[in-house]
């Protein structure tokens, strides 16, 4: 019986038997993840050659659920498993997959995304960071910005221009950049909410082995779209949980890893708007009988529920093995709508008090952080305007947005 013919009950029984025989909470975390990868249970839908079991796509969630049930640890959090690994699995050479996938699965290497640039804005294809071939390497010069976790990443998913004589989308290549080298300088950015999750990265004669090219030279835009589709799927930041109050070295190391990871994202719930707090805040300010406030809360929570249903449909499509598609843009756009509506409702409820960062109530500072964090939701992962274009062109079949530089050699594009 092939992996694709297995039933859910058969897969569940097999992974449970394997966990009963192999789960030991006193292993080192990396030792456990190596065992998980070598057994094919880290990403069971992947090919056997690349640390999977060639099971249907639904097996990934099923196995993750079984790991939690057993109190065991799964794959690492962060951009490595959510963005880099699936992109390299789809487009990377066999040699690159051999070098990169296993240490990413085990958490022995960490990642950052090096796409955005100060001069390109929402027009990502207008990037000007260059990669020039020099023997067995590419030499990279330029600047990237809004790079989460770049200050401690081992590798970066880098987009760079390798050809200025073709239209902008055709002259971009996708690389795996080693971050620990003299030509890479990372500087934190202080955000207006006082966090520093993002960085700017300066590249000066940084070198990348030619073998670290992902996909074909000049085909980086197509590869990048795979990364972006995974970024826009309705993933949420959830702390790992371990059943039954599990203890042991593996759990302790995984918990410390999660704490370090989530320290970077401490403000992300506020970025999403904290719709979960509006009723509590309405009670706190005595606004529950105000018809305008009640209507605003009802509108917000109805929109949020509709967004959750859309997210569930997208997750169901992924479980059936469908690749991420334009539905990610629908979810991204809806999440922005929830954030903006939430900030507006919080302001309506609290009035000027919503601006206080040291009010008498513990949640006052949280709401103040919501107001200065929610604008990021409409920018990160592609602006709302970009999502509207994707939905209009790829879902609704509308004509493409007029673009005067699409067919120009990038060297001739006014900047």
C-alpha positions as CSV (number, residue, x, y, z in Angstrom):
1,X,0.0,0.0,0.0
2,X,1.5,3.4,-1.0
3,X,1.6,6.4,1.3
4,X,-1.1,8.1,-0.7
5,X,-3.5,5.2,-0.1
6,X,-3.2,5.1,3.7
7,X,-6.3,6.0,5.7
8,X,-6.2,8.5,8.6
9,X,-6.8,5.6,11.1
10,X,-3.8,3.7,9.7
11,X,-1.5,6.8,9.8
12,X,-2.6,7.7,13.3
13,X,-2.0,4.2,14.5
14,X,1.5,4.1,12.9
15,X,2.7,7.4,14.3
16,X,1.3,6.5,17.8
17,X,3.2,3.2,17.7
18,X,6.4,5.1,16.6
19,X,6.0,7.7,19.4
20,X,5.4,5.0,22.0
21,X,8.7,3.4,20.9
22,X,10.8,6.5,20.4
23,X,9.6,9.5,22.4
24,X,11.9,10.3,25.2
25,X,11.6,13.7,26.9
26,X,15.1,13.6,28.2
27,X,16.8,13.7,24.8
28,X,18.5,16.9,23.6
29,X,16.0,18.8,21.4
30,X,18.2,18.6,18.3
31,X,18.7,14.9,18.8
32,X,14.9,14.4,19.0
33,X,14.3,16.4,15.9
34,X,17.0,14.5,13.9
35,X,15.2,11.3,14.9
36,X,11.9,12.8,13.8
37,X,13.3,13.9,10.5
38,X,15.0,10.6,9.8
39,X,11.8,8.7,10.5
40,X,9.9,10.9,8.1
41,X,7.4,12.2,10.7
42,X,8.6,15.8,10.7
43,X,7.0,16.6,7.3
44,X,5.2,13.3,6.4
45,X,3.7,14.6,3.2
46,X,7.2,15.2,1.7
47,X,9.0,12.7,-0.4
48,X,10.9,10.0,1.5
49,X,14.2,11.2,0.0
50,X,13.6,14.5,1.7
51,X,12.7,13.4,5.2
52,X,9.1,12.6,4.5
53,X,6.8,9.6,4.0
54,X,5.0,10.5,0.8
55,X,1.7,10.7,2.7
56,X,-1.3,12.9,1.7
57,X,-1.2,16.5,2.7
58,X,-3.7,15.9,5.5
59,X,-1.1,13.8,7.3
60,X,1.0,16.8,8.3
61,X,-1.7,18.2,10.6
62,X,-2.7,14.7,11.8
63,X,0.9,13.9,12.8
64,X,1.3,17.3,14.4
65,X,-1.8,16.7,16.5
66,X,-0.5,13.3,17.5
67,X,2.8,14.8,18.6
68,X,0.9,17.3,20.8
69,X,-1.2,14.5,22.2
70,X,1.8,12.6,23.2
71,X,3.5,15.6,24.8
72,X,6.2,15.5,22.2
73,X,7.9,18.3,20.3
74,X,7.5,19.1,16.6
75,X,9.4,21.1,14.0
76,X,10.8,24.5,14.9
77,X,8.9,27.8,14.8
78,X,9.8,30.6,12.5
79,X,10.5,31.4,8.9
80,X,12.7,28.3,8.3
81,X,9.9,25.7,8.3
82,X,7.0,28.1,7.3
83,X,8.8,29.8,4.3
84,X,12.3,28.7,3.5
85,X,11.9,24.9,3.6
86,X,8.7,24.7,1.5
87,X,10.2,27.0,-1.1
88,X,13.5,25.0,-1.3
89,X,11.5,21.8,-1.4
90,X,9.6,23.1,-4.4
91,X,12.3,24.9,-6.4
92,X,15.7,23.9,-4.9
93,X,18.3,21.7,-6.5
94,X,18.8,18.2,-5.1
95,X,22.2,19.4,-3.7
96,X,20.7,22.4,-2.0
97,X,17.9,20.3,-0.6
98,X,20.4,17.8,0.8
99,X,22.4,20.6,2.5
100,X,19.6,22.8,3.7
101,X,16.4,20.9,4.5
102,X,17.5,18.6,7.3
103,X,19.2,21.3,9.5
104,X,16.2,23.5,8.9
105,X,13.8,20.8,10.1
106,X,16.0,20.1,13.1
107,X,16.3,23.8,14.0
108,X,20.1,23.7,13.7
109,X,19.9,26.7,11.3
110,X,17.5,29.7,11.5
111,X,16.2,32.1,8.8
112,X,15.2,35.6,7.9
113,X,13.5,36.9,4.8
114,X,15.4,39.5,2.7
115,X,12.9,40.8,0.2
116,X,11.8,44.4,0.9
117,X,14.0,47.4,0.1
118,X,13.8,51.1,1.1
119,X,13.6,52.2,-2.6
120,X,11.1,49.6,-3.9
121,X,8.2,50.0,-1.5
122,X,5.2,47.8,-2.5
123,X,6.8,47.3,-6.0
124,X,9.0,44.4,-4.8
125,X,10.0,43.7,-8.4
126,X,11.6,47.1,-8.5
127,X,14.4,46.0,-6.2
128,X,18.0,47.1,-6.9
129,X,20.1,44.9,-4.7
130,X,22.5,43.3,-7.2
131,X,24.2,39.9,-7.4
132,X,27.1,39.7,-9.8
133,X,28.7,36.3,-10.7
134,X,32.4,36.0,-9.7
135,X,33.7,32.6,-10.3
136,X,32.0,30.1,-8.0
137,X,30.3,32.8,-6.1
138,X,27.8,35.7,-6.5
139,X,28.8,39.1,-5.0
140,X,25.9,41.0,-3.5
141,X,25.5,44.7,-2.8
142,X,22.5,46.6,-1.6
143,X,20.1,47.1,1.3
144,X,17.1,45.2,2.7
145,X,14.6,46.4,5.3
146,X,11.9,45.0,7.6
147,X,13.8,41.8,8.1
148,X,12.4,39.9,11.2
149,X,15.0,38.0,13.2
150,X,17.9,39.0,10.9
151,X,20.0,39.8,13.9
152,X,20.4,36.1,14.8
153,X,19.6,34.2,11.5
154,X,22.0,31.8,10.0
155,X,20.6,32.2,6.4
156,X,18.5,34.7,4.5
157,X,16.1,34.2,1.7
158,X,17.5,36.8,-0.6
159,X,16.1,38.4,-3.8
160,X,18.7,40.2,-5.9
161,X,18.9,41.5,-9.4
162,X,21.1,39.5,-11.7
163,X,20.1,41.1,-15.0
164,X,19.4,44.8,-15.7
165,X,18.8,44.3,-19.5
166,X,15.4,42.5,-19.2
167,X,12.1,43.6,-17.7
168,X,12.1,43.9,-14.0
169,X,10.3,40.6,-13.1
170,X,12.7,38.6,-15.4
171,X,16.0,39.8,-14.0
172,X,15.6,38.7,-10.3
173,X,17.2,35.6,-8.8
174,X,16.5,33.9,-5.5
175,X,19.5,32.9,-3.2
176,X,20.2,31.4,0.2
177,X,22.5,34.0,1.8
178,X,24.9,33.0,4.6
179,X,24.4,35.8,7.1
180,X,27.5,35.3,9.2
181,X,30.1,37.0,7.0
182,X,31.8,40.4,7.0
183,X,29.8,41.8,4.2
184,X,26.5,41.6,6.1
185,X,25.6,44.3,8.6
186,X,22.3,44.1,10.6
187,X,20.9,47.1,12.4
188,X,17.7,46.9,14.5
189,X,14.8,49.3,13.8
190,X,13.0,51.0,16.7
191,X,9.3,50.9,15.9
192,X,6.8,53.5,17.1
193,X,5.4,50.9,19.5
194,X,8.8,50.7,21.1
195,X,9.5,47.2,19.9
196,X,12.4,46.3,17.6
197,X,11.3,43.1,15.8
198,X,12.6,44.3,12.5
199,X,16.0,45.1,11.1
200,X,17.7,46.7,8.2
201,X,20.4,44.7,6.5
202,X,23.3,46.3,4.5
203,X,25.1,44.0,2.0
204,X,28.6,45.1,0.9
205,X,30.4,42.6,-1.3
206,X,28.7,39.8,0.5
207,X,29.4,36.4,-1.1
208,X,27.0,33.6,-1.9
209,X,28.1,30.2,-3.4
210,X,26.6,29.7,-6.8
211,X,25.2,26.4,-5.5
212,X,22.9,28.5,-3.2
213,X,20.8,29.7,-6.2
214,X,17.2,28.6,-5.7
215,X,15.6,27.8,-9.1
216,X,17.1,29.1,-12.3
217,X,19.0,32.3,-12.8
218,X,16.5,35.0,-13.5
219,X,13.6,32.9,-12.3
220,X,13.5,34.5,-8.8
221,X,10.2,36.1,-9.1
222,X,8.4,32.8,-9.6
223,X,10.3,31.3,-6.7
224,X,9.5,34.3,-4.5
225,X,5.8,33.9,-5.3
226,X,5.9,30.5,-3.6
227,X,7.4,32.1,-0.5
228,X,4.8,34.8,-0.5
229,X,1.9,32.4,-1.0
230,X,3.1,30.5,2.1
231,X,3.5,33.8,4.0
232,X,-0.1,34.8,3.2
233,X,-1.7,31.5,4.2
234,X,-3.7,31.9,7.4
235,X,-1.0,30.8,9.7
236,X,-1.2,32.1,13.3
237,X,1.4,32.4,15.9
238,X,0.6,29.8,18.5
239,X,2.8,28.8,21.3
240,X,3.5,25.0,21.4
241,X,1.7,23.1,24.0
242,X,2.6,19.8,25.6
243,X,0.0,17.4,26.9
244,X,-0.2,16.2,30.4
245,X,2.3,18.7,31.9
246,X,5.1,16.9,30.2
247,X,8.6,17.5,31.6
248,X,12.2,16.7,30.5
249,X,15.2,18.1,28.7
250,X,13.5,18.1,25.3
251,X,10.5,20.0,26.6
252,X,12.6,22.5,28.5
253,X,14.7,23.3,25.5
254,X,11.7,23.6,23.2
255,X,10.0,25.9,25.7
256,X,13.1,28.1,25.9
257,X,13.3,28.1,22.1
258,X,9.6,29.2,21.9
259,X,10.1,31.9,24.5
260,X,13.0,33.4,22.5
261,X,11.0,33.2,19.3
262,X,7.8,34.8,20.7
263,X,9.8,37.6,22.3
264,X,10.3,39.0,18.8
265,X,6.5,38.8,18.2
266,X,5.3,40.0,21.5
267,X,3.3,42.9,19.9
268,X,1.7,40.8,17.1
269,X,-1.5,40.2,19.0
270,X,-1.8,44.0,19.3
271,X,-1.0,44.3,15.6
272,X,-4.0,42.1,14.9
273,X,-6.3,44.5,16.8
274,X,-7.2,42.5,20.0
275,X,-10.9,42.2,19.0
276,X,-11.1,39.7,21.9
277,X,-10.9,42.6,24.3
278,X,-13.6,44.9,23.1
279,X,-16.4,43.5,25.2
280,X,-14.3,43.6,28.3
281,X,-13.3,47.2,27.6
282,X,-16.9,48.2,27.0
283,X,-17.8,46.9,30.4
284,X,-14.8,48.6,32.0
285,X,-15.9,52.0,30.6
286,X,-19.6,51.5,31.2
287,X,-20.4,51.6,27.4
288,X,-22.3,48.4,27.1
289,X,-25.7,50.2,26.8
290,X,-24.5,52.7,24.3
291,X,-26.2,51.7,21.0
292,X,-23.5,53.1,18.8
293,X,-20.8,51.1,20.7
294,X,-22.9,48.0,20.7
295,X,-23.5,48.2,16.9
296,X,-19.7,48.8,16.3
297,X,-18.8,45.8,18.5
298,X,-21.4,43.6,16.7
299,X,-20.1,44.7,13.3
300,X,-16.5,44.0,14.3
301,X,-17.2,40.5,15.7
302,X,-19.3,39.5,12.8
303,X,-16.5,40.5,10.4
304,X,-14.0,38.6,12.5
305,X,-16.2,35.5,12.4
306,X,-16.5,35.6,8.6
307,X,-12.7,36.0,8.4
308,X,-12.3,32.9,10.5
309,X,-14.6,30.9,8.2
310,X,-12.5,32.0,5.2
311,X,-9.4,30.9,7.1
312,X,-10.9,27.5,7.8
313,X,-11.7,27.0,4.1
314,X,-8.1,27.8,3.2
315,X,-6.8,25.3,5.8
316,X,-9.2,22.7,4.5
317,X,-7.8,23.3,1.0
318,X,-4.2,22.9,2.2
319,X,-5.2,19.6,4.0
320,X,-6.5,18.3,0.7
321,X,-3.1,19.0,-0.8
322,X,-3.8,22.1,-2.8
323,X,-0.9,24.6,-3.1
324,X,-1.4,28.0,-1.4
325,X,-3.1,30.4,-3.9
326,X,-4.9,33.7,-4.1
327,X,-7.1,32.8,-1.1
328,X,-4.1,33.9,1.0
329,X,-4.7,37.4,-0.3
330,X,-8.3,37.2,0.8
331,X,-7.2,36.2,4.3
332,X,-4.5,38.8,4.5
333,X,-6.9,41.6,3.4
334,X,-9.5,40.4,5.9
335,X,-7.0,40.3,8.7
336,X,-6.1,44.0,7.9
337,X,-9.9,44.8,8.1
338,X,-10.2,43.1,11.5
339,X,-7.2,45.1,12.8
340,X,-8.4,48.4,11.5
341,X,-12.0,47.9,12.8
342,X,-10.7,46.7,16.2
343,X,-8.5,49.8,16.6
344,X,-11.5,52.0,15.7
345,X,-13.8,50.3,18.2
346,X,-11.2,50.5,21.0
347,X,-10.9,54.2,20.3
348,X,-14.7,54.6,20.3
349,X,-15.0,52.8,23.6
350,X,-12.1,54.5,25.5
351,X,-12.0,57.9,23.8
352,X,-8.8,59.8,24.6
353,X,-8.0,57.2,27.3
354,X,-7.0,54.8,24.5
355,X,-3.8,56.8,24.1
356,X,-2.6,56.2,27.7
357,X,0.3,53.9,28.1
358,X,0.3,54.1,31.9
359,X,-3.4,54.2,32.8
360,X,-4.8,52.7,36.0
361,X,-6.0,49.5,34.2
362,X,-3.5,46.9,33.1
363,X,-5.1,46.8,29.7
364,X,-4.7,50.5,29.0
365,X,-1.1,50.1,27.8
366,X,-2.2,47.1,25.6
367,X,-4.9,49.3,23.9
368,X,-2.4,52.1,23.3
369,X,-0.1,49.6,21.7
370,X,-3.0,48.4,19.5
371,X,-3.5,51.9,18.1
372,X,0.1,52.3,17.0
373,X,0.6,48.6,15.9
374,X,-2.4,47.9,13.7
375,X,-1.1,50.0,10.7
376,X,1.6,47.3,10.3
377,X,-1.1,44.7,9.5
378,X,-2.0,46.4,6.3
379,X,1.7,46.5,5.2
380,X,3.5,43.3,6.2
381,X,3.4,40.4,3.8
382,X,2.2,42.7,0.9
383,X,0.1,45.9,1.3
384,X,-3.6,45.9,1.1
385,X,-3.4,47.5,-2.3
386,X,-1.2,44.6,-3.6
387,X,-3.8,42.1,-2.2
388,X,-6.6,44.0,-4.0
389,X,-4.7,43.6,-7.3
390,X,-4.1,39.9,-6.7
391,X,-7.7,39.3,-5.9
392,X,-9.0,41.3,-8.8
393,X,-6.7,39.8,-11.4
394,X,-6.4,36.2,-10.2
395,X,-9.8,35.6,-8.6
396,X,-12.2,38.0,-10.3
397,X,-10.5,37.9,-13.7
398,X,-10.3,41.7,-14.0
399,X,-7.8,43.3,-16.5
400,X,-4.3,43.7,-15.2
401,X,-3.4,47.0,-13.6
402,X,-1.8,49.4,-16.2
403,X,1.9,49.2,-15.9
404,X,4.1,51.3,-18.1
405,X,7.4,49.7,-17.2
406,X,6.4,46.0,-17.4
407,X,8.1,45.5,-20.8
408,X,11.0,47.9,-20.4
409,X,14.6,46.7,-19.7
410,X,15.0,47.4,-16.0
411,X,18.0,49.6,-16.7
412,X,15.6,52.0,-18.6
413,X,12.9,52.2,-15.9
414,X,12.8,55.7,-14.4
415,X,13.7,55.7,-10.7
